[in-house]
Amino acid sequence: MKSGARADQVDILMQTGLNSHQAAIYGALIKIGQKPAGVIARSAGISRPLAYKALGELEAMTLVKKHDAPGKVAEFSAAHPIKLQDLASERFETARRAKESTESALSALISDFTKISGQPGVRILQGPQGVKDLYADILRERQPIMLIRSPDDKSHPEVAALIEDQIKKQVGLGIHVQAITPLAADTPKKQVEKDSSRLMTRRIIPLDKFSIPAQVIIYANKVSITAFDTSLMTTIIENSTIAQTFRVIFKYLWNAASLEHEVMKQLITRNEK
């Protein structure tokens, strides 16, 4: 019977990123202490060649230390288990960087695919992370934005914080925004006065006439729709025809709202006095 790590311990070790042989060897070393490779292999229940291979890999990860003494068989010992936390952190950081690199390349790949195939690219993103991914894509495109705002974005405090940070980044990149904002008559005048510094022009329309539950952003050849219900789902459609259709709709709404916008501005000014 093996005297090495239990099966559940091996499973836990594998969750840190070790393969089955590495996990069995490290688990065995934790239990039996410093020993030669042959003893470790028997304790782990794997062949000696596989044990030597796993020991070499673990040594490269600094999870195992090799002890050489003149005239004696080399022995191996396990590093402190806290090293597993360091290993997991390194793997997490590597995965994070890989995700960012993939996100950066994804926009260009989808664009090239759409041009060749004619098929619209559709991405469905969930939760606050989905909003973050949308905002990152907007920054990568660096194109002017048409925004039809939903007042329901206030129902997600975490999104409100993302919006403020996104506005700063967009200003830094010189991204201009046209926004149709259905806001109440008591909207603070100082909020509208920030528009110039935020590279924004807007049309204000009454909340009771345009209280939409999803927000629309048109940028580059893409349209994003974020539904601010409990699931917080964002859909990004990349297709030049669809984007152009939404631009035409936006421009029509923009021009149609010009009179109401002036009325709303007067109400805002009056309420500030």
C-alpha positions, -999 to 999 in steps of 0.1 A, spaced: 0 0 0 13 35 -8 24 56 21 24 88 1 -2 116 -3 -39 107 -1 -60 109 -32 -78 140 -19 -45 157 -12 -33 150 -47 -65 165 -61 -60 196 -40 -24 199 -51 -35 195 -88 -58 225 -83 -28 247 -77 -16 238 -112 5 207 -106 0 177 -128 -9 143 -113 27 131 -111 40 163 -96 12 164 -71 18 127 -60 56 134 -56 52 166 -37 25 151 -15 47 121 -8 77 143 2 55 163 26 46 130 43 79 111 43 105 140 44 139 141 26 145 108 7 162 94 -24 142 93 -57 135 55 -54 119 58 -20 99 88 -32 87 70 -63 75 40 -43 58 62 -18 40 82 -46 31 50 -64 47 60 -97 77 46 -117 112 58 -110 116 75 -145 84 94 -140 95 103 -105 128 117 -117 110 137 -143 85 151 -118 112 159 -93 131 179 -119 100 198 -128 93 205 -92 128 216 -86 125 241 -114 94 254 -97 114 257 -64 89 234 -48 115 207 -43 152 210 -33 178 185 -44 205 175 -18 238 162 -33 266 149 -11 299 134 -23 297 96 -24 260 95 -15 228 91 -34 210 124 -41 180 131 -19 151 154 -23 130 174 1 98 195 -3 98 233 0 74 248 25 38 245 13 35 283 13 54 281 -20 22 267 -35 5 300 -28 33 318 -46 29 294 -75 -8 299 -77 -4 337 -77 21 335 -105 -2 313 -125 -31 337 -119 -10 367 -130 1 348 -161 -35 339 -169 -46 375 -163 -20 388 -188 -30 362 -213 -66 372 -210 -57 409 -215 -36 400 -246 -65 379 -260 -90 407 -254 -66 431 -272 -63 408 -302 -99 397 -302 -113 430 -316 -90 429 -346 -96 392 -352 -134 396 -351 -131 426 -374 -110 407 -400 -133 377 -398 -164 399 -402 -149 416 -433 -141 383 -450 -172 363 -440 -198 390 -439 -211 374 -407 -218 398 -377 -196 392 -347 -217 388 -315 -203 387 -280 -224 383 -249 -207 395 -217 -220 390 -181 -220 412 -150 -197 441 -142 -168 423 -158 -187 424 -191 -191 461 -188 -153 464 -181 -146 444 -212 -169 466 -232 -152 497 -219 -118 483 -227 -129 476 -263 -141 512 -266 -107 525 -255 -89 502 -280 -110 514 -309 -105 551 -300 -135 562 -321 -162 587 -314 -192 574 -294 -229 578 -297 -246 570 -264 -283 564 -256 -282 563 -218 -304 543 -195 -312 558 -161 -311 522 -148 -273 523 -147 -278 539 -112 -291 505 -100 -256 491 -101 -232 511 -79 -202 491 -92 -210 502 -127 -212 539 -116 -176 536 -104 -166 521 -137 -183 549 -157 -164 576 -139 -130 559 -145 -140 552 -182 -148 589 -188 -114 599 -175 -97 574 -198 -118 584 -228 -109 621 -223 -72 611 -221 -75 594 -255 -95 623 -270 -127 602 -275 -157 625 -281 -192 615 -270 -227 624 -283 -252 614 -257 -290 613 -256 -298 613 -219 -333 608 -205 -329 627 -172 -354 643 -148 -361 680 -148 -342 685 -116 -309 673 -130 -282 695 -115 -269 722 -138 -233 715 -127 -236 680 -142 -244 695 -176 -216 720 -172 -191 692 -169 -198 681 -205 -173 702 -222 -144 689 -201 -156 654 -207 -157 659 -245 -194 654 -244 -224 670 -262 -258 659 -252 -295 661 -258 -316 660 -226 -351 646 -228 -377 640 -201 -373 608 -181 -410 600 -184 -408 599 -222 -376 579 -226 -369 557 -196 -352 528 -214 -341 498 -194 -310 491 -216 -282 514 -227 -270 516 -262 -234 526 -273 -225 529 -310 -187 530 -317 -165 520 -346 -186 495 -365 -201 481 -333 -232 484 -313 -233 475 -276 -265 470 -256 -263 467 -218 -294 455 -200 -294 469 -164 -316 442 -149 -304 418 -122 -283 398 -146 -265 429 -161 -259 415 -196 -239 433 -223 -242 423 -260 -217 436 -285 -226 433 -322 -199 440 -348 -214 447 -382 -210 478 -403 -246 476 -416 -261 473 -382 -239 500 -368 -249 523 -396 -286 516 -390 -282 525 -353 -263 557 -363 -292 568 -385 -317 561 -357 -295 580 -332 -292 611 -355 -329 612 -360 -335 611 -323 -308 637 -318 -323 662 -342 -359 654 -330 -349 661 -294 -334 695 -300 -365 715 -289 -371 694 -258 -335 697 -249 -337 735 -247 -369 732 -226 -351 708 -202 -321 731 -199 -344 760 -189 -360 738 -163 -326 728 -149 -315 764 -147 -347 774 -130 -344 747 -104 -309 757 -96 -320 792 -86 
